[in-house]
Amino acid sequence: MSITPLPPWPVAELAAMSETALHQAARARVEQAWQRCCEVCPTLPAPKVWFNLRGASAGQAHLGHGGLRLNPVLLSENRTAFFDEVIPHEMAHWLVFHLDNGPRLKPHGREWKTVMRELFGIAPSVTHRFDIKQAQPAPYRYQCDCRFHQFTSRRHALVVNGRRYRCRHCAKTLVYRPEVDS
């Protein structure tokens, strides 16, 4: 069993890629990671790959649909980290799920950590530290007595359905203030 990280993808090449080329390269990286996983689990099915994940998550092993979902915004903004960390992270989930008792194991438990360390040669990290502003826009403006607050569409929908939020600083209820073009 190999204990070295997947071969590095040339940083300059990644930086110069169009969105289409980047997605093709990400699929190639998933293929490399899958082949590494097949060294210990030859019957592991190859995952499908989608670029339809939104929000703050970088990736997701979508076991019910048979593949990996990747966040295209975070991929574009964090290309090297995606290839070095996120794709192996999700492939470790994919492998562990397909082991005996895999569906009953903890997502970031001992088995997943072992795969990260011993198969991919990566320190197991549960979360990323990417800037998510572009991936998780907050287009709804709310106001209290002391400032403006930005809400995501999900939080705004909760307000529309009756939920109320208060400012942590002035304790006033936040009120929706749509931006008006001047």
C-alpha positions in Angstrom: 0.0 0.0 0.0 1.3 3.4 -1.0 1.8 6.1 1.7 2.6 9.0 -0.6 0.2 11.8 -1.7 -1.1 11.7 -5.2 1.4 13.2 -7.6 1.1 17.0 -7.5 -0.7 18.7 -10.3 1.3 21.5 -11.9 0.1 24.8 -10.2 0.7 26.9 -13.3 -1.2 24.5 -15.4 -4.1 24.5 -13.0 -4.1 28.3 -12.8 -4.3 28.6 -16.6 -7.2 26.2 -17.1 -10.7 27.2 -18.3 -13.7 26.0 -16.4 -14.2 23.1 -18.8 -10.6 22.0 -18.6 -10.6 22.3 -14.9 -13.6 20.1 -14.6 -11.9 17.5 -16.9 -8.8 17.7 -14.8 -10.8 17.2 -11.6 -12.4 14.1 -13.1 -8.9 12.8 -14.0 -7.8 13.5 -10.4 -10.8 11.5 -9.1 -9.8 8.7 -11.4 -6.2 8.8 -9.9 -7.6 8.7 -6.4 -10.0 5.9 -7.3 -7.2 3.8 -8.7 -5.3 4.3 -5.5 -8.3 3.2 -3.5 -8.6 0.1 -5.8 -5.2 -1.0 -4.5 -6.9 -1.9 -1.2 -10.4 -2.5 -2.5 -10.3 -3.9 -6.1 -14.1 -4.2 -6.3 -14.7 -0.5 -5.5 -17.0 1.0 -8.0 -15.9 4.2 -9.8 -17.8 7.2 -8.6 -19.6 9.6 -11.0 -18.6 13.2 -10.6 -20.9 16.3 -10.6 -20.0 19.9 -10.2 -23.3 21.0 -8.7 -22.6 21.5 -5.0 -23.4 25.0 -3.7 -22.8 26.8 -0.5 -19.9 26.4 2.0 -19.2 22.7 1.4 -16.2 22.0 -0.9 -17.2 18.4 -1.7 -19.6 15.6 -0.8 -19.5 11.9 -1.3 -23.0 11.4 -2.4 -23.4 7.7 -1.7 -27.0 7.3 -2.6 -26.5 8.7 -6.1 -23.2 6.9 -6.6 -20.6 9.6 -6.9 -19.0 12.8 -5.7 -20.4 16.3 -5.8 -17.9 19.1 -6.0 -18.5 22.9 -5.5 -17.5 24.5 -8.8 -17.0 28.0 -7.3 -14.7 26.7 -4.5 -12.9 24.5 -7.0 -12.2 27.4 -9.3 -10.9 29.6 -6.4 -8.9 26.9 -4.6 -7.6 24.7 -7.4 -4.4 23.2 -5.8 -6.1 22.5 -2.5 -9.0 20.8 -4.3 -6.6 18.5 -6.1 -4.3 17.8 -3.1 -6.9 17.7 -0.3 -10.6 17.8 -1.2 -10.7 15.1 -3.8 -8.7 12.6 -1.7 -11.0 13.6 1.3 -14.1 12.7 -0.6 -12.6 9.6 -2.1 -11.7 8.4 1.4 -15.4 8.7 2.2 -16.2 6.8 -0.9 -13.9 3.9 0.0 -14.9 3.7 3.6 -18.6 3.6 2.7 -18.0 0.6 0.4 -16.1 -1.4 3.1 -17.9 -4.0 5.3 -20.2 -2.1 7.7 -19.3 1.1 5.8 -22.7 2.7 6.0 -22.6 2.3 9.8 -19.2 3.9 10.3 -18.7 7.5 11.4 -18.1 9.8 8.4 -14.9 11.2 9.9 -14.1 8.2 12.1 -11.1 6.1 12.7 -11.4 4.2 9.3 -11.7 7.4 7.3 -8.7 8.9 9.2 -6.7 5.7 8.5 -7.4 6.0 4.7 -6.4 9.6 4.7 -3.1 8.9 6.4 -2.1 5.5 5.1 -3.5 5.5 1.6 -3.3 9.2 0.6 -0.5 10.3 2.9 -2.5 13.3 4.1 -3.3 14.5 7.6 -7.0 14.0 8.1 -8.9 17.3 8.3 -12.6 17.5 8.5 -13.1 21.1 7.3 -11.6 23.4 4.8 -10.6 27.0 5.3 -11.6 28.4 2.0 -13.1 31.9 1.6 -16.8 31.1 0.9 -18.1 34.6 0.0 -18.4 33.8 -3.7 -19.7 30.3 -3.1 -22.3 31.3 -0.6 -23.7 34.7 -1.6 -25.8 36.6 0.9 -28.0 38.8 -1.3 -30.6 39.8 1.3 -30.0 42.9 3.4 -31.4 43.2 6.9 -31.0 46.1 9.3 -31.0 46.7 13.0 -30.2 49.9 15.0 -26.5 49.5 14.6 -25.6 47.9 11.2 -26.6 46.0 8.1 -26.6 42.2 8.0 -26.4 39.9 4.9 -28.7 36.9 4.8 -28.5 33.9 2.5 -31.6 32.9 0.5 -32.2 30.0 3.0 -32.2 32.3 6.0 -34.3 34.9 4.2 -36.9 32.1 3.4 -37.1 31.3 7.1 -37.9 35.0 7.9 -40.6 35.0 5.2 -42.1 32.0 7.0 -42.2 33.7 10.4 -38.8 33.2 12.0 -37.2 36.3 13.6 -33.6 37.1 14.2 -32.0 39.6 16.6 -28.7 41.5 16.3 -26.1 40.1 18.7 -24.8 43.6 19.4 -27.9 45.8 19.9 -30.5 43.0 20.4 -33.0 44.6 18.0 -35.0 42.5 15.6 -33.6 42.5 12.1 -35.8 44.0 9.4 -35.6 43.3 5.7 -34.2 46.2 3.7 -34.0 45.4 0.0 -31.4 47.3 -1.8 -32.9 50.1 -3.8 -31.1 51.3 -7.0 -30.5 55.0 -6.8 
